[in-house]
């Protein structure tokens, strides 16, 4: 809700649908938080070394989602090429993270939840990407 409010207050023209931007930023922030929490939960498991790739993928995805949210929140001097590339990278990071977390989902609930959120975030990035001209 605060994301949408801030985007609505932007005084100049925005080349993309403001609601679509706000919705995507919300999902990106949710995904970043989920991936951070999943990595932390993996570190608390009995054998965190077995989850090293999952932890790394979680942290990469969390960072990429956070940066993408920031890029989408800036509109002055907007460059569609940068936004497009960032959304593509984010969709890939989310898809990779979801796949890795799904490998552990039967044993770790936090990985199952993270995979679901990552899939939703990848879809949101692709949907906004389709709207960029």
DSSP file (Angstrom, degrees, kcal/mol; ACC not computed):
  #  RESIDUE AA STRUCTURE BP1 BP2  ACC     N-H-->O    O-->H-N    N-H-->O    O-->H-N    TCO  KAPPA ALPHA  PHI   PSI    X-CA   Y-CA   Z-CA
    1    1 A X     >        0   0    0      0, 0.0     4,-2.1     0, 0.0     5,-0.1   0.000 360.0 360.0 360.0 -43.8    0.0    0.0    0.0
    2    2 A X  H  >  +     0   0    0      2,-0.2     4,-2.4     1,-0.2     5,-0.2   0.840 360.0  56.8 -68.7 -30.3    2.8    2.5    0.8
    3    3 A X  H  > S+     0   0    0      2,-0.2     4,-2.4     1,-0.2     5,-0.2   0.953 108.6  45.7 -62.1 -49.1    4.5    1.6   -2.4
    4    4 A X  H  > S+     0   0    0      1,-0.2     4,-2.4     2,-0.2    -2,-0.2   0.901 111.7  52.7 -60.9 -41.7    1.5    2.5   -4.4
    5    5 A X  H  X S+     0   0    0     -4,-2.1     4,-1.2     1,-0.2    -1,-0.2   0.918 110.4  47.2 -61.2 -43.4    1.0    5.7   -2.5
    6    6 A X  H  < S+     0   0    0     -4,-2.4     4,-0.5     1,-0.2     3,-0.4   0.917 112.3  48.7 -66.2 -42.5    4.6    6.8   -3.2
    7    7 A X  H >< S+     0   0    0     -4,-2.4     3,-1.1     1,-0.2    -1,-0.2   0.881 108.4  55.0 -65.4 -36.8    4.4    6.0   -6.9
    8    8 A X  H 3< S+     0   0    0     -4,-2.4    -1,-0.2     1,-0.2    -2,-0.2   0.791 102.5  57.7 -65.6 -27.2    1.1    7.9   -7.1
    9    9 A X  T 3< S+     0   0    0     -4,-1.2    -1,-0.2    -3,-0.4     2,-0.2   0.593  73.8 118.5 -80.7  -9.3    2.8   11.0   -5.7
   10   10 A X    <   -     0   0    0     -3,-1.1     4,-0.1    -4,-0.5    -3,-0.0  -0.413  58.0-150.4 -60.9 123.4    5.4   11.1   -8.4
   11   11 A X        +     0   0    0     -2,-0.2    -1,-0.2     2,-0.1     2,-0.1   0.677  65.9  61.1 -77.7 -18.2    4.7   14.5  -10.1
   12   12 A X  S    S-     0   0    0      1,-0.1     2,-0.1     0, 0.0    64,-0.0  -0.442  97.0 -72.5-103.7 177.2    5.8   13.8  -13.6
   13   13 A X        -     0   0    0     -2,-0.1     2,-0.4     2,-0.0    -1,-0.1  -0.411  41.0-153.6 -66.2 140.9    4.7   11.4  -16.4
   14   14 A X        -     0   0    0      2,-0.1     4,-0.1    -2,-0.1    62,-0.0  -0.982  11.3-143.4-118.2 132.7    5.6    7.7  -15.9
   15   15 A X  S    S+     0   0    0     -2,-0.4     2,-0.3    60,-0.1   118,-0.2   0.596  81.3  55.6 -72.6 -11.5    6.0    5.5  -19.0
   16   16 A X  S    S-     0   0    0    116,-0.1     2,-0.3   117,-0.0    -2,-0.1  -0.793 102.2 -82.9-119.0 162.3    4.5    2.4  -17.3
   17   17 A X     >  -     0   0    0     -2,-0.3     4,-2.2     1,-0.2     5,-0.2  -0.484  36.6-144.1 -63.5 123.2    1.2    1.7  -15.6
   18   18 A X  H  > S+     0   0    0     -2,-0.3     4,-2.6     1,-0.2     5,-0.2   0.864  97.9  51.1 -62.3 -38.4    1.7    2.9  -12.0
   19   19 A X  H  > S+     0   0    0      2,-0.2     4,-2.9     1,-0.2    -1,-0.2   0.909 109.3  50.9 -66.6 -40.6   -0.4    0.1  -10.5
   20   20 A X  H  > S+     0   0    0      2,-0.2     4,-2.1     1,-0.2    -2,-0.2   0.900 111.6  48.2 -63.1 -40.4    1.6   -2.5  -12.4
   21   21 A X  H  X S+     0   0    0     -4,-2.2     4,-2.8     2,-0.2    -2,-0.2   0.956 113.1  47.4 -62.6 -49.8    4.8   -0.9  -11.1
   22   22 A X  H  X S+     0   0    0     -4,-2.6     4,-2.4     1,-0.2    -2,-0.2   0.913 111.8  49.8 -60.2 -44.6    3.6   -0.8   -7.5
   23   23 A X  H  X S+     0   0    0     -4,-2.9     4,-1.9     1,-0.2    -1,-0.2   0.904 112.7  47.3 -61.6 -41.2    2.3   -4.4   -7.6
   24   24 A X  H  X S+     0   0    0     -4,-2.1     4,-2.7    -5,-0.2    -2,-0.2   0.916 110.1  51.7 -67.9 -43.1    5.6   -5.6   -9.0
   25   25 A X  H  X S+     0   0    0     -4,-2.8     4,-2.5     1,-0.2     5,-0.2   0.908 108.4  52.8 -60.0 -41.4    7.6   -3.7   -6.4
   26   26 A X  H  X S+     0   0    0     -4,-2.4     4,-2.2     1,-0.2    -1,-0.2   0.930 111.3  45.4 -59.3 -45.9    5.5   -5.2   -3.6
   27   27 A X  H  X S+     0   0    0     -4,-1.9     4,-2.7     1,-0.2    -2,-0.2   0.896 111.6  53.2 -66.1 -39.8    6.2   -8.8   -4.9
   28   28 A X  H  X S+     0   0    0     -4,-2.7     4,-2.6     2,-0.2    -2,-0.2   0.916 110.3  46.6 -60.9 -43.6    9.9   -8.0   -5.3
   29   29 A X  H  X S+     0   0    0     -4,-2.5     4,-2.1     2,-0.2    -1,-0.2   0.894 112.5  50.3 -66.7 -39.3   10.1   -6.8   -1.7
   30   30 A X  H  X S+     0   0    0     -4,-2.2     4,-2.5    -5,-0.2    -2,-0.2   0.916 112.3  47.7 -62.8 -43.2    8.2   -9.8   -0.5
   31   31 A X  H  X S+     0   0    0     -4,-2.7     4,-2.8     2,-0.2     5,-0.2   0.910 109.4  52.6 -66.1 -43.1   10.6  -12.1   -2.4
   32   32 A X  H  X S+     0   0    0     -4,-2.6     4,-2.0     1,-0.2    -1,-0.2   0.920 112.7  45.2 -58.3 -44.4   13.7  -10.4   -1.2
   33   33 A X  H  X S+     0   0    0     -4,-2.1     4,-2.5     2,-0.2    -2,-0.2   0.918 112.8  50.3 -66.1 -43.6   12.5  -10.8    2.4
   34   34 A X  H  X S+     0   0    0     -4,-2.5     4,-2.5     1,-0.2    -2,-0.2   0.909 111.3  48.3 -62.9 -42.5   11.5  -14.5    1.9
   35   35 A X  H  X S+     0   0    0     -4,-2.8     4,-2.4     2,-0.2    -1,-0.2   0.896 111.6  49.7 -66.2 -40.0   14.9  -15.3    0.3
   36   36 A X  H  X S+     0   0    0     -4,-2.0     4,-2.0    -5,-0.2    -2,-0.2   0.926 113.7  46.1 -62.1 -45.2   16.8  -13.6    3.1
   37   37 A X  H  X S+     0   0    0     -4,-2.5     4,-2.5     2,-0.2    -2,-0.2   0.875 111.5  52.0 -66.5 -37.6   14.7  -15.5    5.7
   38   38 A X  H  X S+     0   0    0     -4,-2.5     4,-2.8     2,-0.2    -2,-0.2   0.924 108.8  49.9 -65.5 -44.3   15.1  -18.8    3.8
   39   39 A X  H  X S+     0   0    0     -4,-2.4     4,-1.9     1,-0.2    -2,-0.2   0.921 112.3  48.0 -59.0 -43.8   18.9  -18.4    3.7
   40   40 A X  H  X S+     0   0    0     -4,-2.0     4,-0.9     2,-0.2    -2,-0.2   0.900 111.5  49.7 -64.5 -41.1   18.9  -17.7    7.4
   41   41 A X  H >X S+     0   0    0     -4,-2.5     3,-0.7     1,-0.2     4,-0.5   0.895 107.8  54.5 -64.9 -39.5   16.7  -20.7    8.1
   42   42 A X  H >< S+     0   0    0     -4,-2.8     3,-1.2     1,-0.2    -1,-0.2   0.902 104.7  54.4 -59.4 -40.4   19.0  -22.9    6.0
   43   43 A X  H 3< S+     0   0    0     -4,-1.9    -1,-0.2     1,-0.3     5,-0.2   0.746 106.3  53.2 -64.9 -22.8   21.9  -21.8    8.2
   44   44 A X  H << S+     0   0    0     -4,-0.9    -1,-0.3    -3,-0.7    -2,-0.2   0.504  87.6 106.0 -91.0  -5.3   20.0  -22.9   11.3
   45   45 A X  S X< S-     0   0    0     -3,-1.2     3,-0.7    -4,-0.5     6,-0.1  -0.240  87.5-103.8 -70.9 165.4   19.4  -26.4    9.9
   46   46 A X  T 3  S+     0   0    0      1,-0.3     2,-0.3     2,-0.1     3,-0.1   0.863 116.0  25.5 -59.4 -40.7   21.3  -29.4   11.3
   47   47 A X  T >   +     0   0    0      1,-0.1     3,-1.5    -5,-0.1     4,-0.4  -0.650  67.3 167.6-125.5  74.6   23.6  -29.6    8.2
   48   48 A X  G X  S+     0   0    0     -3,-0.7     3,-1.5    -2,-0.3     7,-0.2   0.772  72.6  69.3 -62.5 -24.6   23.8  -26.2    6.7
   49   49 A X  G >  S+     0   0    0      1,-0.3     3,-1.3     2,-0.2    -1,-0.3   0.832  92.8  58.5 -61.5 -31.1   26.7  -27.2    4.5
   50   50 A X  G <  S+     0   0    0     -3,-1.5    -1,-0.3     1,-0.2    -2,-0.2   0.660 107.3  48.7 -69.7 -14.8   24.4  -29.4    2.6
   51   51 A X  G <> S+     0   0    0     -3,-1.5     4,-2.9    -4,-0.4    -1,-0.2   0.133  73.8 116.7-110.0  17.3   22.4  -26.3    1.8
   52   52 A X  H <> S+     0   0    0     -3,-1.3     4,-2.5     1,-0.2     5,-0.2   0.899  78.5  46.5 -56.6 -45.0   25.3  -24.1    0.7
   53   53 A X  H  > S+     0   0    0     -4,-0.2     4,-2.6     1,-0.2    -1,-0.2   0.895 112.8  50.4 -66.1 -38.3   24.0  -23.7   -2.9
   54   54 A X  H  > S+     0   0    0      2,-0.2     4,-2.8     1,-0.2    -2,-0.2   0.922 111.2  48.6 -63.8 -44.0   20.5  -23.0   -1.6
   55   55 A X  H  X S+     0   0    0     -4,-2.9     4,-2.5     2,-0.2    -2,-0.2   0.935 113.1  47.1 -61.6 -46.8   21.8  -20.3    0.7
   56   56 A X  H  X S+     0   0    0     -4,-2.5     4,-2.5    -5,-0.2    -2,-0.2   0.921 113.7  47.5 -62.1 -44.6   23.9  -18.7   -2.0
   57   57 A X  H  X S+     0   0    0     -4,-2.6     4,-2.6     1,-0.2    -1,-0.2   0.901 111.2  52.0 -65.2 -40.8   21.0  -18.7   -4.4
   58   58 A X  H  X S+     0   0    0     -4,-2.8     4,-2.8    -5,-0.2    -2,-0.2   0.939 111.9  45.6 -57.8 -48.4   18.7  -17.3   -1.8
   59   59 A X  H  X S+     0   0    0     -4,-2.5     4,-2.2     2,-0.2    -2,-0.2   0.884 112.7  49.8 -68.1 -38.0   21.0  -14.4   -1.0
   60   60 A X  H  X S+     0   0    0     -4,-2.5     4,-2.6    -5,-0.2    -1,-0.2   0.938 113.5  46.7 -62.0 -45.9   21.7  -13.7   -4.7
   61   61 A X  H  X S+     0   0    0     -4,-2.6     4,-2.8     1,-0.2     5,-0.2   0.911 110.2  53.0 -63.7 -42.6   17.9  -13.6   -5.4
   62   62 A X  H  X S+     0   0    0     -4,-2.8     4,-2.1    -5,-0.2    -1,-0.2   0.926 112.6  44.5 -58.5 -45.4   17.3  -11.4   -2.3
   63   63 A X  H  X S+     0   0    0     -4,-2.2     4,-2.4     2,-0.2     5,-0.2   0.921 113.7  48.9 -66.2 -44.5   19.8   -8.9   -3.5
   64   64 A X  H  X S+     0   0    0     -4,-2.6     4,-2.4     1,-0.2    -2,-0.2   0.899 111.7  49.5 -64.8 -40.4   18.7   -8.9   -7.1
   65   65 A X  H  X S+     0   0    0     -4,-2.8     4,-2.3     2,-0.2    -1,-0.2   0.909 110.9  50.0 -63.6 -41.8   15.0   -8.5   -6.1
   66   66 A X  H  X S+     0   0    0     -4,-2.1     4,-1.8    -5,-0.2    -2,-0.2   0.919 112.5  46.4 -63.9 -43.5   15.9   -5.5   -3.8
   67   67 A X  H  X S+     0   0    0     -4,-2.4     4,-2.7     1,-0.2    -1,-0.2   0.906 111.1  52.5 -65.2 -41.1   17.9   -3.8   -6.5
   68   68 A X  H  X S+     0   0    0     -4,-2.4     4,-2.5     1,-0.2    -2,-0.2   0.898 106.9  52.8 -62.8 -39.7   15.1   -4.4   -9.0
   69   69 A X  H  X S+     0   0    0     -4,-2.3     4,-0.9     1,-0.2    -1,-0.2   0.905 110.8  47.8 -60.8 -41.1   12.6   -2.8   -6.6
   70   70 A X  H >< S+     0   0    0     -4,-1.8     3,-0.6     2,-0.2     4,-0.5   0.920 110.3  51.1 -66.4 -43.2   14.8    0.2   -6.4
   71   71 A X  H >< S+     0   0    0     -4,-2.7     3,-1.2     1,-0.2    -2,-0.2   0.918 110.4  49.6 -60.3 -43.0   15.2    0.5  -10.1
   72   72 A X  H 3< S+     0   0    0     -4,-2.5    -1,-0.2     1,-0.2    -2,-0.2   0.698 105.1  59.4 -69.8 -17.7   11.5    0.3  -10.6
   73   73 A X  T << S+     0   0    0     -4,-0.9     2,-0.5    -3,-0.6    -1,-0.2   0.523  93.0  78.0 -88.4  -5.6   11.0    3.0   -8.0
   74   74 A X    <   +     0   0    0     -3,-1.2    -4,-0.0    -4,-0.5     0, 0.0  -0.900  44.4 160.8-108.6 131.7   13.1    5.6   -9.9
   75   75 A X    >   +     0   0    0     -2,-0.5     3,-1.5     3,-0.1     2,-0.3   0.560  37.6 107.9-125.5 -15.5   11.5    7.4  -12.9
   76   76 A X  T 3  S+     0   0    0      1,-0.3     3,-0.1   -62,-0.0   -62,-0.0  -0.530 100.2   3.5 -69.4 126.9   13.6   10.5  -13.5
   77   77 A X  T 3  S-     0   0    0     -2,-0.3    -1,-0.3     1,-0.2    -3,-0.0   0.822  95.3-161.6  66.7  31.4   15.7    9.9  -16.7
   78   78 A X    <   -     0   0    0     -3,-1.5     2,-0.5     1,-0.1    -1,-0.2  -0.123  11.9-165.1 -50.1 133.6   13.9    6.6  -17.2
   79   79 A X    >>  -     0   0    0      1,-0.1     4,-2.0    -3,-0.1     3,-0.6  -0.948   9.6-160.6-126.0 108.4   15.7    4.2  -19.6
   80   80 A X  H 3> S+     0   0    0     -2,-0.5     4,-2.9     1,-0.2     5,-0.2   0.802  90.3  61.0 -59.4 -30.9   13.6    1.2  -20.7
   81   81 A X  H 3> S+     0   0    0      2,-0.2     4,-2.3     1,-0.2    -1,-0.2   0.904 106.4  44.9 -64.9 -41.1   16.6   -0.8  -21.7
   82   82 A X  H <> S+     0   0    0     -3,-0.6     4,-2.5     2,-0.2    -2,-0.2   0.933 115.1  47.8 -67.4 -46.0   18.0   -0.7  -18.1
   83   83 A X  H  X S+     0   0    0     -4,-2.0     4,-2.5     1,-0.2     5,-0.2   0.919 112.3  49.9 -61.1 -43.6   14.6   -1.6  -16.7
   84   84 A X  H  X S+     0   0    0     -4,-2.9     4,-2.3     1,-0.2    -1,-0.2   0.939 112.3  46.6 -60.4 -48.6   14.1   -4.4  -19.2
   85   85 A X  H  X S+     0   0    0     -4,-2.3     4,-2.3     1,-0.2    -1,-0.2   0.886 112.8  50.1 -62.8 -39.6   17.6   -5.9  -18.4
   86   86 A X  H  X S+     0   0    0     -4,-2.5     4,-2.4     2,-0.2    -1,-0.2   0.916 111.1  48.2 -67.4 -42.6   17.0   -5.7  -14.7
   87   87 A X  H  X S+     0   0    0     -4,-2.5     4,-2.6     2,-0.2    -2,-0.2   0.886 111.5  50.8 -64.6 -38.6   13.6   -7.4  -14.9
   88   88 A X  H  X S+     0   0    0     -4,-2.3     4,-2.0    -5,-0.2    -2,-0.2   0.930 111.8  47.0 -63.9 -44.9   15.1  -10.1  -17.1
   89   89 A X  H  X S+     0   0    0     -4,-2.3     4,-2.5     1,-0.2    -2,-0.2   0.897 113.2  49.5 -62.5 -40.5   17.9  -10.7  -14.6
   90   90 A X  H  X S+     0   0    0     -4,-2.4     4,-2.8     2,-0.2     5,-0.2   0.916 108.3  51.7 -67.4 -43.5   15.5  -10.7  -11.7
   91   91 A X  H  X S+     0   0    0     -4,-2.6     4,-2.2     1,-0.2    -1,-0.2   0.901 112.5  47.5 -59.4 -40.0   13.1  -13.2  -13.4
   92   92 A X  H  X S+     0   0    0     -4,-2.0     4,-2.7     2,-0.2     5,-0.2   0.925 111.4  49.5 -67.2 -44.9   16.1  -15.5  -14.0
   93   93 A X  H  X S+     0   0    0     -4,-2.5     4,-2.5     1,-0.2    -2,-0.2   0.910 112.8  47.8 -60.4 -42.4   17.3  -15.2  -10.4
   94   94 A X  H  X S+     0   0    0     -4,-2.8     4,-2.7     2,-0.2    -1,-0.2   0.899 112.0  49.0 -66.4 -40.9   13.9  -15.9   -9.1
   95   95 A X  H  X S+     0   0    0     -4,-2.2     4,-2.2    -5,-0.2    -2,-0.2   0.915 113.3  47.1 -64.7 -42.5   13.4  -19.0  -11.4
   96   96 A X  H  X S+     0   0    0     -4,-2.7     4,-2.2     2,-0.2    -2,-0.2   0.907 113.5  48.0 -64.8 -42.4   16.9  -20.3  -10.4
   97   97 A X  H  X S+     0   0    0     -4,-2.5     4,-3.0    -5,-0.2     5,-0.3   0.914 110.6  51.3 -65.5 -42.9   16.2  -19.8   -6.7
   98   98 A X  H  X S+     0   0    0     -4,-2.7     4,-2.5     1,-0.2    -2,-0.2   0.927 110.3  49.6 -59.8 -44.5   12.8  -21.4   -6.9
   99   99 A X  H  X S+     0   0    0     -4,-2.2     4,-1.0     2,-0.2    -1,-0.2   0.908 113.5  45.7 -62.3 -42.4   14.3  -24.5   -8.6
  100  100 A X  H >< S+     0   0    0     -4,-2.2     3,-0.6     1,-0.2     4,-0.5   0.929 113.6  48.1 -67.8 -44.4   17.0  -24.8   -6.0
  101  101 A X  H >X S+     0   0    0     -4,-3.0     3,-1.5     1,-0.2     4,-0.6   0.875 105.0  60.1 -63.8 -36.2   14.6  -24.3   -3.1
  102  102 A X  H >< S+     0   0    0     -4,-2.5     3,-0.6     1,-0.3     4,-0.4   0.808  94.3  64.8 -62.4 -27.9   12.2  -26.9   -4.6
  103  103 A X  T << S+     0   0    0     -4,-1.0    -1,-0.3    -3,-0.6    -2,-0.2   0.762 113.7  32.4 -62.9 -23.9   15.0  -29.4   -4.4
  104  104 A X  T X> S+     0   0    0     -3,-1.5     4,-2.2    -4,-0.5     3,-1.4   0.374  88.6 102.7-112.6   0.8   14.8  -29.1   -0.6
  105  105 A X  T << S+     0   0    0     -4,-0.6     7,-0.3    -3,-0.6    -2,-0.1   0.783  74.8  59.7 -63.1 -30.2   11.1  -28.4   -0.2
  106  106 A X  T 34 S+     0   0    0     -4,-0.4    -1,-0.3     1,-0.2     3,-0.1   0.768 118.8  29.6 -69.0 -23.7   10.2  -31.9    1.0
  107  107 A X  T <4 S+     0   0    0     -3,-1.4     2,-0.5     1,-0.2    -2,-0.2   0.645 122.4  46.2-108.0 -20.4   12.5  -31.6    4.0
  108  108 A X    >X  -     0   0    0     -4,-2.2     4,-1.5    -7,-0.2     3,-0.7  -0.936  57.4-163.2-133.6 111.0   12.4  -27.8    4.7
  109  109 A X  H 3> S+     0   0    0     -2,-0.5     4,-2.5     1,-0.3     5,-0.2   0.860  92.5  60.7 -59.6 -38.0    9.1  -25.9    4.8
  110  110 A X  H 3> S+     0   0    0      1,-0.2     4,-2.2     2,-0.2    -1,-0.3   0.858 104.0  50.7 -61.4 -33.5   11.0  -22.6    4.5
  111  111 A X  H <> S+     0   0    0     -3,-0.7     4,-2.5    -7,-0.2    -1,-0.2   0.877 108.7  51.6 -70.1 -37.2   12.3  -23.7    1.1
  112  112 A X  H  X S+     0   0    0     -4,-1.5     4,-1.8    -7,-0.3    -2,-0.2   0.942 113.0  44.5 -62.9 -47.2    8.8  -24.7    0.0
  113  113 A X  H  X S+     0   0    0     -4,-2.5     4,-2.2     1,-0.2    -2,-0.2   0.917 113.4  50.7 -63.8 -43.9    7.5  -21.3    0.9
  114  114 A X  H  X S+     0   0    0     -4,-2.2     4,-2.8    -5,-0.2    -1,-0.2   0.909 107.5  53.5 -62.1 -42.5   10.4  -19.5   -0.7
  115  115 A X  H  X S+     0   0    0     -4,-2.5     4,-2.3     1,-0.2    -1,-0.2   0.906 108.4  50.1 -59.8 -41.9   10.1  -21.4   -3.9
  116  116 A X  H  X S+     0   0    0     -4,-1.8     4,-2.1     2,-0.2    -1,-0.2   0.933 112.6  45.8 -61.7 -46.6    6.4  -20.4   -4.2
  117  117 A X  H  X S+     0   0    0     -4,-2.2     4,-2.3     1,-0.2    -2,-0.2   0.894 111.5  52.4 -66.1 -39.4    7.2  -16.7   -3.6
  118  118 A X  H  X S+     0   0    0     -4,-2.8     4,-2.6     2,-0.2    -1,-0.2   0.902 108.5  50.5 -63.0 -40.9   10.1  -16.8   -6.1
  119  119 A X  H  X S+     0   0    0     -4,-2.3     4,-2.1     1,-0.2    -1,-0.2   0.923 111.2  48.8 -61.9 -43.6    7.9  -18.3   -8.8
  120  120 A X  H  X S+     0   0    0     -4,-2.1     4,-2.1     1,-0.2    -2,-0.2   0.890 111.8  49.4 -63.5 -39.2    5.3  -15.6   -8.2
  121  121 A X  H  X S+     0   0    0     -4,-2.3     4,-2.6     2,-0.2    -2,-0.2   0.907 108.5  52.0 -68.4 -41.8    8.0  -12.9   -8.4
  122  122 A X  H  X S+     0   0    0     -4,-2.6     4,-2.2     1,-0.2    -1,-0.2   0.913 110.9  49.0 -59.9 -41.6    9.4  -14.3  -11.6
  123  123 A X  H  X S+     0   0    0     -4,-2.1     4,-2.4     2,-0.2    -1,-0.2   0.906 110.0  51.0 -63.7 -42.0    5.9  -14.2  -13.1
  124  124 A X  H  X S+     0   0    0     -4,-2.1     4,-2.2     2,-0.2     5,-0.2   0.903 110.0  49.8 -63.4 -41.3    5.4  -10.6  -11.9
  125  125 A X  H  X S+     0   0    0     -4,-2.6     4,-2.4     1,-0.2    -1,-0.2   0.924 112.5  47.1 -63.2 -43.8    8.7   -9.6  -13.5
  126  126 A X  H  X S+     0   0    0     -4,-2.2     4,-1.8     2,-0.2    -2,-0.2   0.883 110.3  52.8 -65.6 -37.7    7.8  -11.2  -16.8
  127  127 A X  H  X S+     0   0    0     -4,-2.4     4,-0.6     2,-0.2    -1,-0.2   0.913 112.6  43.8 -65.5 -42.1    4.4   -9.6  -16.8
  128  128 A X  H >X S+     0   0    0     -4,-2.2     3,-1.2     1,-0.2     4,-0.6   0.887 109.1  58.0 -70.4 -36.8    5.8   -6.1  -16.3
  129  129 A X  H >< S+     0   0    0     -4,-2.4     3,-1.2     1,-0.3    -1,-0.2   0.879 100.6  57.2 -56.5 -39.4    8.4   -6.8  -18.9
  130  130 A X  H 3< S+     0   0    0     -4,-1.8    -1,-0.3     1,-0.2    -2,-0.2   0.721 104.2  53.9 -65.4 -21.1    5.7   -7.5  -21.4
  131  131 A X  H << S+     0   0    0     -3,-1.2     2,-0.5    -4,-0.6    -1,-0.2   0.551  84.7  99.9 -91.5  -8.3    4.3   -4.1  -20.8
  132  132 A X    <<        0   0    0     -3,-1.2  -116,-0.1    -4,-0.6    -3,-0.0  -0.664 360.0 360.0 -83.0 127.5    7.5   -2.2  -21.5
  133  133 A X              0   0    0     -2,-0.5    -1,-0.1  -118,-0.2    -4,-0.0   0.440 360.0 360.0 -93.8 360.0    7.7   -0.7  -25.0
